[in-house]
Amino acid sequence: MAGDTLASGARTDAEISGLDALEIAGQEKAPSRASRFWSATWPKLAALAIAVGAWQVVVWTGWKPEYSLPGPVTVGQELLRQVGGPQLWDGMVTTLRRAAVGYVFSVAVGLLVGLAVARSRVLRAAIGSMITALQTMPSIAWFPLAILLFELSEKAIFFVVVLGAAPSIANGVIAGVDYVPPLLLRAGRNLGARGLNLYRYVIAPAALPAIVAGLKQGWAFSWRSLMAGELIVVGISQTSLGAQLTYSRELSDAPWLLATMIVILVVGLVVDAAFGAADKAIRRRWGVLDQGSV
C-alpha cells in the first residue's frame, strides 16, 4: 500500500513537472522579428543564387552563342539601363493598369457567379461543371474569338483576362461555401442570422480562406492571360511589357528580352507575396498558424 502511494505521488510529481515544462516553454522568449525575417528570406536568396549560378554555368558551356543566351551580368546591366529609362516604367504602368481593371472586374463577376451557384441547386446543376470547364480551357484559345469580336483592341485583352480569371474565383467561392460546417449555419440561424446577414456574419468569414485561395489563383490566370494578350495584340500599344517582349524578340535583343522577363517575374512574385501575407493573417486569426511565424 505504501509503495502504491509512493508510486502515485511520483506520477503526480512527474505530471506537475511536465505541465511546468510546457508552461515554461510557452513563456520562452520568441525570436526577434529580424531573425524571423532572415529565416524566411535566406532560402529564397539561396534559391536565387542557385538559379543564377546554373544560368551562368549553362552560358559557360557554350550551348548557345552569347547573342542568343547572354549571361546574368549582361542581362543585369541591361535591366539597370531599363530601370533608369522611361520605357520600362511606361510599359509597367500600361500592363498593371490592364491587369488591375481586368482583375477587379473578374473578382466582381467571380464572386457574384460563385455565390449564385453555391446558393442555387438549379444553377449548380446547370453551369457548375461549365465553370470548371472554362477554368481548364487555355486562355490563348480565346484570342481568335476575342480578335474576331473586338479586333486588335484593349477590349480583346480585357475579354480574355476576365474569362481566364473569373472561373477560378467563382470556383473558390463555391468550394468555400460548400465546406462551411453545417453546425455553424445552424448556430447562425439560431442566433437570428437570416438571408444576407447569414452570408455576412457566418458564411463569408468561414469561407474566407477558400475565397482568398480562389482570388490568388484567379490573379495567376489573369496575369498569364494578360501576358498572352499583350504578346498577340501588339499594335495597340508600344509600351506594355508584353509588347516589349515581342519587339525585343523581333530585334534579336536577348538582354532586353530577358530583362523584361525578369520584370514580369518580379511583379508576379510581389503580388504572390501580398496574397501570402493575407493568407497568413487569416490563418493566424483562425488559430492554425503560430503567432511567431513570419
GUZAVO-975908 format. One record per residue: residue number from 0; z, y, x of N, C-alpha, C in turn. Coordinates in steps of 0.02 Angstrom, whole numbers, plus 50000, padded with zeros to 5 digits. Layout:
NUM;Z;Y;X;Z;Y;X;Z;Y;X
...
END
This chain:
0;50000;49940;50041;50000;50000;50000;50000;50063;50043
1;50042;50061;50095;50045;50119;50140;49978;50129;50175
2;49947;50071;50194;49881;50076;50227;49830;50107;50181
3;49830;50087;50116;49783;50117;50068;49794;50192;50062
4;49858;50211;50062;49873;50282;50056;49847;50321;50116
5;49858;50291;50176;49834;50324;50236;49758;50328;50236
6;49725;50275;50215;49651;50275;50213;49625;50327;50165
7;49659;50331;50105;49639;50381;50056;49648;50451;50083
8;49704;50463;50118;49716;50528;50148;49664;50545;50201
9;49645;50494;50240;49594;50505;50292;49528;50524;50260
10;49509;50489;50204;49446;50505;50171;49448;50576;50143
11;49506;50595;50115;49511;50663;50087;49504;50715;50142
12;49537;50702;50200;49531;50749;50255;49459;50754;50279
13;49424;50696;50281;49354;50696;50303;49310;50735;50255
14;49322;50726;50189;49283;50762;50140;49295;50837;50145
15;49360;50856;50155;49375;50927;50162;49342;50955;50224
16;49344;50915;50279;49312;50938;50341;49237;50946;50330
17;49206;50899;50294;49135;50905;50281;49118;50967;50239
18;49159;50981;50188;49147;51041;50148;49157;51104;50189
19;49209;51103;50233;49220;51160;50277;49160;51171;50322
20;49133;51115;50347;49075;51121;50392;49015;51150;50355
21;49004;51129;50293;48949;51157;50253;48959;51231;50241
22;49022;51251;50226;49036;51321;50213;49026;51363;50276
23;49048;51336;50332;49040;51373;50395;48966;51378;50413
24;48928;51323;50401;48857;51325;50416;48821;51377;50373
25;48843;51383;50310;48812;51432;50267;48828;51503;50286
26;48886;51511;50322;48906;51578;50343;48882;51597;50412
27;48845;51552;50445;48819;51567;50511;48771;51626;50507
28;48768;51663;50561;48726;51722;50562;48653;51703;50557
29;48618;51734;50510;48547;51721;50501;48508;51752;50559
30;48452;51722;50577;48412;51751;50631;48387;51820;50613
31;48378;51862;50663;48357;51931;50651;48286;51933;50624
32;48269;51990;50595;48202;51998;50567;48149;51993;50622
33;48165;52019;50682;48117;52016;50737;48104;51944;50758
34;48157;51903;50762;48147;51833;50782;48110;51794;50728
35;48123;51809;50664;48087;51775;50611;48014;51795;50611
36;48001;51860;50624;47932;51883;50628;47895;51849;50686
37;47929;51844;50743;47897;51812;50800;47884;51738;50787
38;47932;51704;50756;47922;51633;50742;47864;51621;50695
39;47849;51670;50651;47792;51663;50606;47728;51687;50638
40;47732;51727;50690;47672;51758;50719;47644;51717;50777
41;47688;51688;50819;47662;51657;50879;47615;51598;50865
42;47625;51558;50812;47574;51505;50800;47505;51534;50786
43;47502;51591;50751;47438;51622;50736;47406;51648;50801
44;47447;51679;50843;47420;51704;50907;47396;51646;50950
45;47433;51591;50950;47413;51533;50989;47347;51505;50963
46;47340;51501;50897;47277;51476;50868;47219;51522;50885
47;47231;51588;50884;47179;51636;50902;47159;51628;50975
48;47208;51620;51019;47193;51611;51090;47153;51548;51102
49;47170;51494;51067;47133;51431;51075;47061;51439;51051
50;47052;51474;50994;46985;51484;50967;46942;51526;51014
51;46971;51580;51041;46934;51623;51088;46919;51585;51152
52;46967;51546;51176;46955;51506;51236;46900;51455;51226
53;46901;51420;51168;46848;51372;51154;46780;51406;51149
54;46779;51465;51119;46717;51504;51115;46690;51519;51185
55;46735;51542;51229;46713;51560;51297;46689;51498;51335
56;46722;51442;51325;46701;51380;51358;46631;51360;51336
57;46617;51366;51271;46550;51350;51246;46498;51396;51277
58;46515;51460;51285;46469;51507;51317;46456;51487;51389
59;46509;51467;51425;46502;51447;51495;46459;51385;51504
60;46459;51342;51454;46419;51281;51460;46344;51295;51459
61;46324;51355;51437;46253;51371;51433;46217;51338;51376
62;46254;51318;51325;46224;51284;51268;46171;51328;51235
63;46185;51393;51230;46138;51441;51204;46135;51500;51252
64;46078;51535;51256;46073;51593;51301;46120;51649;51279
65;46135;51693;51325;46182;51747;51312;46160;51793;51256
66;46095;51805;51250;46071;51849;51197;46078;51817;51127
67;46085;51750;51125;46093;51715;51062;46167;51703;51045
68;46207;51686;51096;46278;51674;51086;46316;51711;51140
69;46332;51774;51130;46370;51812;51180;46443;51790;51182
70;46476;51807;51236;46546;51788;51245;46593;51835;51208
71;46657;51817;51208;46707;51859;51173;46712;51930;51200
72;46704;51938;51266;46709;52005;51296;46654;52050;51270
73;46593;52024;51270;46536;52064;51247;46543;52082;51173
74;46564;52034;51133;46574;52047;51061;46631;52095;51050
75;46685;52089;51090;46741;52135;51084;46721;52206;51100
76;46680;52215;51151;46656;52282;51168;46613;52311;51111
77;46571;52269;51082;46530;52292;51025;46573;52310;50965
78;46626;52269;50954;46671;52283;50898;46706;52350;50908
79;46728;52364;50969;46760;52429;50983;46711;52486;50973
80;46649;52475;50993;46599;52527;50982;46587;52540;50908
81;46586;52486;50869;46576;52493;50797;46636;52528;50765
82;46696;52511;50787;46756;52542;50760;46756;52617;50774
83;46728;52638;50830;46727;52708;50847;46672;52748;50812
84;46628;52714;50776;46573;52749;50742;46581;52747;50666
85;46540;52784;50630;46546;52787;50557;46513;52729;50521
86;46467;52694;50553;46429;52644;50517;46472;52587;50490
87;46517;52562;50531;46561;52507;50509;46606;52529;50452
88;46635;52588;50457;46681;52611;50405;46644;52626;50340
89;46583;52653;50345;46543;52662;50284;46528;52595;50251
90;46512;52546;50292;46499;52480;50264;46560;52449;50232
91;46618;52458;50263;46680;52431;50234;46696;52465;50168
92;46686;52531;50165;46700;52566;50102;46656;52540;50046
93;46591;52531;50060;46545;52506;50009;46564;52436;49987
94;46577;52393;50036;46593;52323;50019;46659;52317;49982
95;46710;52352;50006;46776;52348;49973;46775;52380;49904
96;46734;52431;49894;46728;52459;49827;46697;52408;49779
97;46645;52375;49801;46615;52323;49759;46665;52267;49746
98;46700;52248;49798;46749;52193;49790;46804;52212;49742
99;46829;52273;49746;46884;52294;49702;46861;52297;49630
100;46803;52328;49617;46779;52334;49549;46765;52265;49519
101;46730;52223;49556;46715;52156;49531;46777;52114;49520
102;46825;52119;49566;46884;52078;49560;46929;52101;49502
103;46937;52166;49494;46978;52191;49439;46949;52170;49372
104;46884;52175;49365;46852;52153;49303;46860;52078;49294
105;46854;52040;49349;46863;51967;49345;46933;51949;49324
106;46983;51986;49349;47053;51973;49330;47062;51984;49255
107;47034;52039;49230;47041;52053;49158;47008;51998;49117
108;46948;51978;49135;46913;51926;49097;46949;51859;49104
109;46969;51842;49166;47002;51778;49177;47068;51772;49140
110;47108;51826;49140;47172;51824;49105;47163;51816;49029
111;47116;51855;49002;47104;51851;48930;47078;51783;48909
112;47028;51758;48945;46999;51693;48928;47051;51638;48939
113;47088;51641;48994;47138;51589;49007;47192;51587;48954
114;47218;51645;48934;47269;51646;48881;47241;51622;48815
115;47179;51642;48799;47149;51620;48736;47140;51544;48734
116;47115;51516;48789;47104;51444;48791;47170;51406;48791
117;47219;51431;48827;47284;51398;48830;47319;51398;48762
118;47304;51450;48722;47339;51457;48658;47303;51420;48601
119;47237;51413;48606;47198;51385;48551;47171;51316;48570
120;47187;51266;48530;47161;51200;48542;47086;51197;48530
121;47062;51235;48483;46990;51236;48468;46951;51263;48528
122;46974;51320;48556;46941;51348;48615;46946;51302;48675
123;47003;51269;48683;47010;51222;48739;46959;51165;48733
124;46952;51138;48672;46904;51085;48662;46832;51109;48670
125;46820;51173;48653;46752;51199;48655;46730;51219;48725
126;46771;51257;48761;46749;51286;48825;46796;51269;48883
127;46846;51228;48872;46893;51212;48927;46858;51181;48986
128;46817;51130;48973;46781;51096;49028;46726;51141;49056
129;46698;51186;49014;46646;51231;49038;46673;51279;49091
130;46735;51300;49083;46764;51345;49133;46768;51311;49201
131;46789;51248;49202;46791;51211;49265;46721;51202;49294
132;46672;51189;49250;46603;51181;49274;46577;51245;49305
133;46594;51302;49274;46573;51366;49303;46607;51378;49370
134;46670;51357;49377;46706;51366;49439;46674;51326;49496
135;46652;51267;49481;46623;51224;49533;46551;51242;49550
136;46519;51282;49510;46449;51300;49522;46444;51349;49580
137;46403;51336;49630;46397;51382;49687;46373;51451;49664
138;46405;51503;49691;46388;51570;49670;46316;51589;49688
139;46291;51561;49742;46223;51577;49763;46172;51555;49711
140;46190;51504;49670;46144;51480;49620;46135;51529;49562
141;46180;51578;49556;46175;51627;49503;46128;51684;49520
142;46111;51692;49584;46073;51751;49603;46002;51754;49577
143;45965;51698;49574;45899;51704;49542;45902;51732;49471
144;45950;51708;49431;45958;51734;49364;45981;51806;49365
145;46028;51823;49410;46052;51892;49414;45996;51940;49432
146;45954;51921;49480;45899;51965;49500;45847;51970;49444
147;45837;51914;49408;45791;51916;49352;45815;51963;49297
148;45881;51963;49285;45909;52005;49232;45919;52078;49253
149;45942;52088;49315;45962;52156;49336;45922;52182;49396
150;45873;52143;49419;45834;52161;49477;45880;52167;49539
151;45855;52198;49592;45895;52207;49653;45939;52268;49645
152;45997;52259;49614;46040;52315;49598;46113;52296;49607
153;46156;52347;49600;46228;52335;49602;46249;52289;49545
154;46215;52294;49488;46233;52252;49431;46224;52178;49446
155;46173;52161;49485;46162;52091;49502;46220;52064;49543
156;46244;52103;49592;46301;52082;49632;46363;52077;49589
157;46374;52127;49547;46432;52127;49502;46432;52066;49457
158;46375;52049;49430;46367;51991;49385;46389;51927;49420
159;46367;51917;49482;46382;51856;49518;46455;51855;49540
160;46482;51912;49560;46553;51914;49580;46599;51895;49522
161;46585;51921;49464;46626;51905;49406;46620;51831;49387
162;46560;51804;49387;46551;51734;49371;46582;51688;49424
163;46588;51713;49485;46619;51673;49537;46694;51673;49534
164;46725;51729;49513;46798;51736;49516;46833;51721;49450
165;46804;51743;49394;46839;51738;49330;46858;51666;49311
166;46814;51615;49321;46834;51547;49302;46895;51522;49341
167;46900;51539;49404;46958;51517;49443;47022;51549;49417
168;47019;51612;49401;47078;51647;49374;47097;51617;49306
169;47048;51605;49264;47061;51575;49198;47093;51507;49205
170;47068;51466;49250;47098;51400;49260;47169;51405;49286
171;47184;51455;49327;47252;51464;49350;47299;51482;49293
172;47275;51525;49248;47316;51543;49189;47327;51482;49145
173;47274;51444;49132;47280;51385;49089;47330;51335;49119
174;47324;51322;49184;47369;51274;49216;47441;51300;49214
175;47450;51365;49225;47518;51391;49223;47550;51386;49155
176;47512;51401;49103;47539;51396;49035;47552;51323;49016
177;47508;51279;49037;47516;51208;49020;47579;51178;49050
178;47599;51203;49108;47657;51174;49143;47722;51211;49130
179;47722;51255;49082;47786;51286;49061;47828;51232;49026
180;47889;51220;49048;47930;51167;49017;47942;51182;48942
181;47933;51132;48900;47945;51143;48828;48016;51166;48813
182;48063;51146;48856;48132;51168;48845;48138;51244;48848
183;48101;51276;48893;48102;51349;48897;48073;51380;48834
184;48020;51350;48808;47990;51376;48747;48038;51371;48688
185;48071;51314;48682;48119;51306;48628;48178;51355;48635
186;48201;51363;48697;48256;51410;48708;48235;51481;48691
187;48173;51500;48710;48149;51566;48694;48144;51577;48619
188;48118;51528;48584;48112;51535;48511;48181;51539;48479
189;48228;51500;48504;48296;51502;48475;48329;51570;48486
190;48309;51604;48540;48336;51670;48554;48297;51726;48519
191;48248;51707;48480;48212;51756;48441;48146;51779;48469
192;48123;51749;48524;48058;51768;48553;48002;51737;48513
193;47958;51778;48488;47901;51755;48449;47839;51795;48469
194;47781;51764;48461;47718;51799;48473;47712;51826;48543
195;47697;51891;48548;47688;51922;48613;47752;51923;48654
196;47809;51929;48622;47872;51929;48659;47884;51861;48692
197;47862;51807;48660;47868;51741;48691;47827;51737;48755
198;47767;51765;48752;47725;51765;48812;47752;51813;48865
199;47779;51869;48843;47802;51919;48892;47865;51897;48928
200;47913;51869;48891;47979;51855;48920;47988;51782;48941
201;47946;51736;48917;47957;51666;48932;47896;51636;48968
202;47839;51637;48936;47781;51602;48963;47755;51636;49027
203;47746;51702;49025;47719;51736;49084;47762;51727;49146
204;47829;51738;49143;47869;51726;49203;47867;51653;49227
205;47867;51605;49180;47866;51535;49200;47799;51515;49230
206;47745;51546;49205;47678;51528;49229;47656;51570;49289
207;47697;51617;49311;47677;51665;49362;47655;51632;49428
208;47690;51581;49454;47666;51551;49517;47595;51523;49512
209;47579;51489;49457;47512;51462;49449;47461;51518;49439
210;47481;51571;49404;47436;51628;49394;47420;51661;49461
211;47471;51671;49503;47459;51701;49568;47413;51657;49611
212;47423;51590;49607;47378;51545;49643;47307;51552;49618
213;47298;51559;49552;47231;51570;49525;47201;51636;49545
214;47243;51688;49549;47218;51753;49572;47196;51750;49645
215;47233;51714;49685;47215;51707;49756;47150;51669;49763
216;47143;51615;49726;47080;51577;49729;47022;51618;49701
217;47036;51657;49648;46984;51700;49620;46960;51751;49670
218;47007;51780;49710;46986;51827;49762;46941;51793;49812
219;46958;51732;49833;46917;51696;49881;46846;51686;49854
220;46840;51666;49792;46774;51656;49762;46737;51723;49755
221;46772;51776;49736;46738;51840;49728;46714;51867;49796
222;46754;51858;49848;46735;51882;49915;46674;51844;49941
223;46674;51777;49931;46615;51738;49951;46554;51758;49911
224;46562;51768;49846;46504;51788;49805;46478;51856;49826
225;46523;51902;49842;46502;51968;49862;46463;51966;49928
226;46487;51927;49976;46452;51923;50039;46383;51893;50030
227;46378;51841;49988;46313;51811;49974;46267;51862;49941
228;46295;51901;49894;46255;51951;49860;46230;52005;49907
229;46272;52028;49952;46251;52081;49998;46200;52055;50049
230;46202;51991;50064;46151;51963;50108;46083;51960;50075
231;46084;51947;50009;46020;51939;49972;45995;52006;49947
232;46039;52045;49915;46019;52109;49886;46031;52163;49938
233;45985;52168;49985;45994;52212;50042;45968;52282;50029
234;45915;52288;49992;45880;52352;49987;45918;52408;49954
235;45971;52393;49915;46005;52445;49878;46054;52485;49921
236;46071;52460;49979;46118;52495;50022;46108;52474;50094
237;46115;52521;50139;46109;52505;50210;46176;52507;50246
238;46229;52514;50209;46294;52523;50241;46344;52467;50227
239;46328;52420;50182;46376;52368;50167;46381;52319;50225
240;46436;52282;50227;46445;52233;50281;46393;52178;50278
241;46377;52155;50217;46326;52104;50211;46258;52128;50235
242;46241;52190;50218;46177;52218;50242;46176;52224;50318
243;46233;52241;50348;46236;52246;50420;46225;52177;50453
244;46250;52125;50421;46237;52058;50445;46162;52043;50445
245;46129;52061;50391;46057;52049;50386;46018;52088;50438
246;46034;52152;50446;45998;52194;50494;46010;52170;50565
247;46071;52151;50581;46084;52127;50649;46047;52062;50663
248;46041;52020;50612;46002;51958;50622;45928;51974;50632
249;45901;52020;50592;45831;52037;50598;45815;52070;50665
250;45864;52106;50693;45855;52139;50758;45875;52094;50816
251;45898;52032;50800;45922;51985;50852;45977;52016;50894
252;46020;52054;50862;46077;52086;50895;46138;52043;50882
253;46147;51992;50924;46202;51944;50914;46271;51976;50920
254;46284;52021;50968;46351;52052;50971;46368;52091;50907
255;46320;52128;50880;46331;52164;50818;46345;52116;50760
256;46306;52062;50757;46315;52013;50704;46384;51981;50706
257;46405;51958;50766;46470;51925;50772;46527;51975;50761
258;46519;52037;50783;46571;52087;50771;46580;52099;50697
259;46524;52102;50660;46529;52111;50587;46562;52051;50554
260;46546;51991;50578;46578;51931;50551;46653;51932;50563
261;46674;51957;50620;46746;51962;50635;46779;52011;50587
262;46747;52066;50572;46775;52115;50525;46783;52083;50456
263;46732;52045;50434;46737;52012;50369;46794;51962;50368
264;46803;51925;50423;46857;51877;50428;46925;51912;50426
265;46931;51969;50461;46995;52005;50463;47012;52031;50393
266;46963;52057;50356;46976;52080;50288;47002;52022;50246
267;46971;51964;50252;46995;51906;50215;47065;51887;50233
268;47082;51890;50297;47149;51873;50319;47201;51922;50293
269;47184;51986;50292;47231;52037;50267;47245;52026;50193
270;47194;52013;50154;47204;52001;50082;47244;51937;50072
271;47228;51885;50111;47266;51823;50105;47339;51833;50122
272;47353;51875;50172;47423;51890;50189;47458;51925;50132
273;47423;51970;50097;47453;52004;50040;47470;51955;49985
274;47425;51909;49970;47439;51859;49919;47496;51812;49943
275;47497;51797;50008;47551;51755;50034;47618;51788;50026
276;47621;51854;50039;47685;51890;50030;47707;51889;49957
277;47660;51898;49911;47677;51896;49840;47701;51827;49820
278;47669;51775;49846;47689;51707;49830;47759;51692;49856
279;47774;51715;49917;47841;51703;49945;47894;51741;49905
280;47878;51801;49883;47926;51839;49843;47942;51803;49778
281;47891;51774;49747;47901;51737;49685;47942;51674;49698
282;47925;51638;49751;47963;51576;49765;48035;51591;49785
283;48045;51647;49820;48114;51666;49838;48154;51684;49775
284;48122;51718;49728;48156;51735;49666;48172;51672;49624
285;48129;51622;49629;48140;51560;49592;48190;51514;49628
286;48210;51533;49688;48258;51493;49724;48231;51433;49760
287;48164;51431;49771;48133;51374;49805;48113;51393;49876
288;48136;51450;49900;48122;51471;49968;48185;51499;49999
289;48198;51480;50061;48258;51503;50096;48257;51578;50103
290;48313;51609;50091;48317;51682;50096;48303;51707;50166
291;48311;51666;50216;48298;51687;50283;48227;51679;50306
292;48184;51652;50261;48115;51640;50280;48078;51706;50283
293;48027;51709;50325;47986;51769;50332;47940;51774;50272
END
